[in-house]
């Protein structure tokens, strides 16, 4: 379940920041997508959340293997 959450947040990170990072950096604040969405550098937050869930999932996996 934690791996699934990590993957979901990684997808959000990709869609809300990574894919548009050049546009966001060029405008220095936000970027408009083709569908009218306004993306900001705050999309990096999804990457942090994904990393936290990945670390929790890996810790859970290591603990399960020890027992």
ABEGO torsion letter per residue (X at the ends): XAAAAAAAAAAAAAAAAAAAAAAAAAAGABBBBAAGBBBBAAAAAAAAAAAAAAAAAAAAAAAAAAX
